[in-house]
Amino acid sequence: MKQAISVNVNGVDHHNEVEPRLLLVHYLRDLLSLTGTHIGCETSICGACTVLVDGQAVKSCTMFAVQANGANITTIEGLAANGNLHPMQEGFWEKHGLQCGYCTPGMIIAASQLIDRNPDPTRAEIRHGLEGNLCRCTGYQHIVEAVEYAAKKTNV
Amino acid sequence: MSKYVGQRIKRTEDPRLIKGLAHYVDDIRLPDTLHVAFVRSIYAHAHIAGIDVAEAVKSPGVVAVYTGKDVATKVGPVPCAAALPDLKVPDYRVLATDKALFVGHPIAAVVATDKYLARDAVDLISVDYEELPVVVDVEAAAKGGPVVHEKFGNNIAYTLTSGEGDIDAAMNAADHIIKQRMVHQRLAPIAMEGRGVLARYFPGEEELTLWSSTQIPHLMRTQVALMIGLGEHKLRVITPEVGGGFGSKLNVYAEEALLSWISMQLGKPVKWIESRRENVQATIHGRAQVGTVEVGCKDDGTITGLRYNVFADLGAYHQLLTPAIPTLTGLMLSGAYRIPAIQMNVTGVFTNKMSTDAYRGAGRPEATYVVERAMDIVAAELKIDPVAVRRKNFPGKDEFPFHTATGLDYDSGDYEGALAKALDLSGYAKLRDEQAKGRAEGKIIGIGMSSYVEICALGPSQAMPAGGWESATVRIEPTGKVTVMTGASPHGQGQETSFSQIAADELGVDLNDVTVIHGDTAIVQYGIGTFGSRATAVGGTAVLIAIQKLKEKAAKIAAHMLQGDASSLSFEGGRYSLPAGDAPATGTSDPVVPVGEAPAGALPEPQTEGRTSLTIQEIALAAHIAKELPPDTEPGLSATYFFEPKNFTFPFGTHICVVEIDKETGETKFLRYVAVDDCGKVINPLLVDGQIHGGIVQSIGQALYEEVVYDEQGQLVTGELMDYAIPRASQLPWFELDRTETPSPVNPLGVKGVGEAGTIGATPAIVNAIVDALSPYGVKHLDMPVRPENVWKILQQ
């Protein structure tokens, strides 16, 4: 019944036997103890569970772990390289882009992909680019400023 | 003057959150944890003829299955703390016994070794439902029809009349009476983290630890202890990181008590993490009032009286504060105005729906909406500018404390000041010109405003169901680090930062030398919690006064060590100093070994020889070593204070927005949004801006998008985020914020509170703007949410 998968998460290889129905988010949280990726809706609306699968932002609550077999995955825990905050993490801190922090990991992952694809986004492009991520606390304005901060910092 | 207070300090809690290293309930992993899943009613009203759990019990991984019968005599009912005259209080069992009264009503709990297996077993439980007639509409429920609770005979939970002044005389004295029915639709709070519970009972120690995503750890400890019959001193409630609350976690829910009890039965940790579907079904909703406002006014716009007759949709049961929420509406019906007579007649009504309770604003957004819509309707009726009507009825800034006909005394205010600033910032006169020009070009543009007042810093204990004070303990450790323990329980507001700012300034220490601990009843003295825009005004004040108490003792120790007189010592920059004249000619002013940097082992006693000053951190060390203390001085350096406010606080402000309606689609687009808010003294402007933004967006959600919809069978139509529409980044304008600052006299910090301002102030500004835009089409009022299809229909007529 269980299937063997091999996944590289945040630069570390993992080999596990998992049930085919195991969701990727549960694999990350329950088997690998990477609890920074959150679950907010289970219907791929809110984006709290966003991770990078082979560089693409994916909602890990609606993907099976077996579908990630062979993939390279980056979660929020793997975003800071060598202990230095990613510019997007820095931006969220500097600009008060978070309050309760629950949507934040997914939001940061999605936003980091956004500036990878569009290094100098307008405010409208940032808002459009984050349509798949819901935040109930901030009203998004500080998040937009955080993304602008990160884009600027990345482009220097 | 202040190094930290008043500054835009970035948050000290953020590093763990942005790295994904914080711990919400589901992130806490205990060995041998069992997982709970619920069978919930699929009907809004049904007799439960039988429950067959035989298959589920045999299902892989299942450890236990509990139904209502198993727990009815073991776990007490879900508590209601609201006390109103002749209130009918139904018996709300943690699992339904003979009847299910709303969709989502928990019927059975499955406990299994794995959450997938628990859900599998839920599907194997067969409930024999016998459907009963359903009552959904609040007005229909009040008039008759099916009865939710048979033993009460009807659906009226209570009726209440409040207000002062002769309302009939006031209406008779009016030149005009406007009357408008208004609907405040049912909303779901939708904290991004749903509820979550982890309970662990140690049978040997007979101690239970309950992790819960809540705003009120101490109140929960008291209530759950009573529900499960455990000594309160044997129950520890821990509130780890909480992913938003908005009032939905200002409650004690069935699941918290039931999981605690199950853990005691099984002797193992048990966990339940709410799914979003469960969250929309069975976490409290907000608003849900249908009322009619009548306002009497003179020809010149002077308001003579206001009457609001309202039905409040309570849902099937009372949660912690359900019946009390509409009473807050009654308190705030004077808005920012001098209204000589006010009356609210509220009827609280049972329906076959989830309970309503405190959702951000909790009864006050309804009042503000009623009053601010009414002001615009009066302005339209009298054909005068909405600004002029408001100005006509504002109390002057020298009239405070201002007594209202709702029985309150507003602490301080300058409503004209905030209004003038908002008019200026928005360029109001120019906006009206642009609107006229736009209209001439065929554009549908509207300008809306709202001058709100809110009641915050809840509140004096006399006015609260369970104490309105807040507590703090401040302790300086031997190494000079400062520990602040607050009874408030922040969940995103950033009080770890703002309370550190208060403490660091008051003690003259570095911000990073302060830690703020909250949300653990085994560590923190009893507290009330975070809700009602109270944490900083009440809890922050408790921190301030605890520090002042601590410093009285520190000054005595300093005087003893410096051989001076405590009353002549000065305290500045964290240092007690002798008066300049008393200073010896020589001597070092800095400690030999900096406090906090000494090697471990025997801590060095502060050197006093030749010193003219000592840091408060050196005094803390001396207080712990306790060899050089004044006679009869208690060792250690800590102080606890429970602050009881003498009144509420009353933040206020004016919001102005400009909208344009798309002719083709009926969609509302924001052109401008200007908010001038006055929340008294500001501890951290960055955090205040964040609170305002977030609050306004929840208002926009109510005005344009959100509604919990039950169909006529009581089925929840908006059961997921796929169909319950909270605002997205792309739907929102850029907010232009400014402030006025009118300190509150109620607390020494002068702060008023800001958590709910946006959700209280913004909704009517938005609807006023839309109605203004559509006034050429004869529109005088629209109910929320103002959906494009509703507007489109109007445009087609």
Boltz contact constraints between the chains, C-beta under 6 A:
constraints:
  - contact:
      token1: [A, 35]
      token2: [B, 27]
      max_distance: 6.0
  - contact:
      token1: [A, 36]
      token2: [B, 20]
      max_distance: 6.0
  - contact:
      token1: [A, 40]
      token2: [B, 192]
      max_distance: 6.0
  - contact:
      token1: [A, 41]
      token2: [B, 276]
      max_distance: 6.0
  - contact:
      token1: [A, 41]
      token2: [B, 721]
      max_distance: 6.0
  - contact:
      token1: [A, 42]
      token2: [B, 275]
      max_distance: 6.0
  - contact:
      token1: [A, 42]
      token2: [B, 276]
      max_distance: 6.0
  - contact:
      token1: [A, 43]
      token2: [B, 720]
      max_distance: 6.0
  - contact:
      token1: [A, 43]
      token2: [B, 722]
      max_distance: 6.0
  - contact:
      token1: [A, 45]
      token2: [B, 721]
      max_distance: 6.0
  - contact:
      token1: [A, 45]
      token2: [B, 722]
      max_distance: 6.0
  - contact:
      token1: [A, 46]
      token2: [B, 721]
      max_distance: 6.0
  - contact:
      token1: [A, 76]
      token2: [B, 20]
      max_distance: 6.0
  - contact:
      token1: [A, 77]
      token2: [B, 20]
      max_distance: 6.0
  - contact:
      token1: [A, 89]
      token2: [B, 18]
      max_distance: 6.0
  - contact:
      token1: [A, 92]
      token2: [B, 18]
      max_distance: 6.0
  - contact:
      token1: [A, 93]
      token2: [B, 10]
      max_distance: 6.0
  - contact:
      token1: [A, 93]
      token2: [B, 14]
      max_distance: 6.0
  - contact:
      token1: [A, 93]
      token2: [B, 18]
      max_distance: 6.0
  - contact:
      token1: [A, 96]
      token2: [B, 686]
      max_distance: 6.0
  - contact:
      token1: [A, 96]
      token2: [B, 690]
      max_distance: 6.0
  - contact:
      token1: [A, 98]
      token2: [B, 17]
      max_distance: 6.0
  - contact:
      token1: [A, 99]
      token2: [B, 492]
      max_distance: 6.0
  - contact:
      token1: [A, 99]
      token2: [B, 690]
      max_distance: 6.0
  - contact:
      token1: [A, 100]
      token2: [B, 243]
      max_distance: 6.0
  - contact:
      token1: [A, 100]
      token2: [B, 244]
      max_distance: 6.0
  - contact:
      token1: [A, 100]
      token2: [B, 491]
      max_distance: 6.0
  - contact:
      token1: [A, 100]
      token2: [B, 492]
      max_distance: 6.0
  - contact:
      token1: [A, 101]
      token2: [B, 17]
      max_distance: 6.0
  - contact:
      token1: [A, 101]
      token2: [B, 22]
      max_distance: 6.0
  - contact:
      token1: [A, 102]
      token2: [B, 192]
      max_distance: 6.0
  - contact:
      token1: [A, 102]
      token2: [B, 193]
      max_distance: 6.0
  - contact:
      token1: [A, 102]
      token2: [B, 243]
      max_distance: 6.0
  - contact:
      token1: [A, 103]
      token2: [B, 192]
      max_distance: 6.0
  - contact:
      token1: [A, 104]
      token2: [B, 17]
      max_distance: 6.0
  - contact:
      token1: [A, 105]
      token2: [B, 20]
      max_distance: 6.0
  - contact:
      token1: [A, 127]
      token2: [B, 729]
      max_distance: 6.0
  - contact:
      token1: [A, 127]
      token2: [B, 730]
      max_distance: 6.0
  - contact:
      token1: [A, 128]
      token2: [B, 730]
      max_distance: 6.0
  - contact:
      token1: [A, 130]
      token2: [B, 729]
      max_distance: 6.0
  - contact:
      token1: [A, 131]
      token2: [B, 728]
      max_distance: 6.0
  - contact:
      token1: [A, 131]
      token2: [B, 730]
      max_distance: 6.0
  - contact:
      token1: [A, 134]
      token2: [B, 726]
      max_distance: 6.0
  - contact:
      token1: [A, 136]
      token2: [B, 190]
      max_distance: 6.0
  - contact:
      token1: [A, 136]
      token2: [B, 192]
      max_distance: 6.0
  - contact:
      token1: [A, 136]
      token2: [B, 244]
      max_distance: 6.0
  - contact:
      token1: [A, 137]
      token2: [B, 244]
      max_distance: 6.0
  - contact:
      token1: [A, 137]
      token2: [B, 492]
      max_distance: 6.0
  - contact:
      token1: [A, 137]
      token2: [B, 694]
      max_distance: 6.0
  - contact:
      token1: [A, 138]
      token2: [B, 690]
      max_distance: 6.0
  - contact:
      token1: [A, 138]
      token2: [B, 694]
      max_distance: 6.0
  - contact:
      token1: [A, 139]
      token2: [B, 693]
      max_distance: 6.0
  - contact:
      token1: [A, 139]
      token2: [B, 694]
      max_distance: 6.0
  - contact:
      token1: [A, 139]
      token2: [B, 697]
      max_distance: 6.0
  - contact:
      token1: [A, 140]
      token2: [B, 729]
      max_distance: 6.0
  - contact:
      token1: [A, 140]
      token2: [B, 732]
      max_distance: 6.0
  - contact:
      token1: [A, 141]
      token2: [B, 693]
      max_distance: 6.0
  - contact:
      token1: [A, 141]
      token2: [B, 735]
      max_distance: 6.0
  - contact:
      token1: [A, 142]
      token2: [B, 690]
      max_distance: 6.0
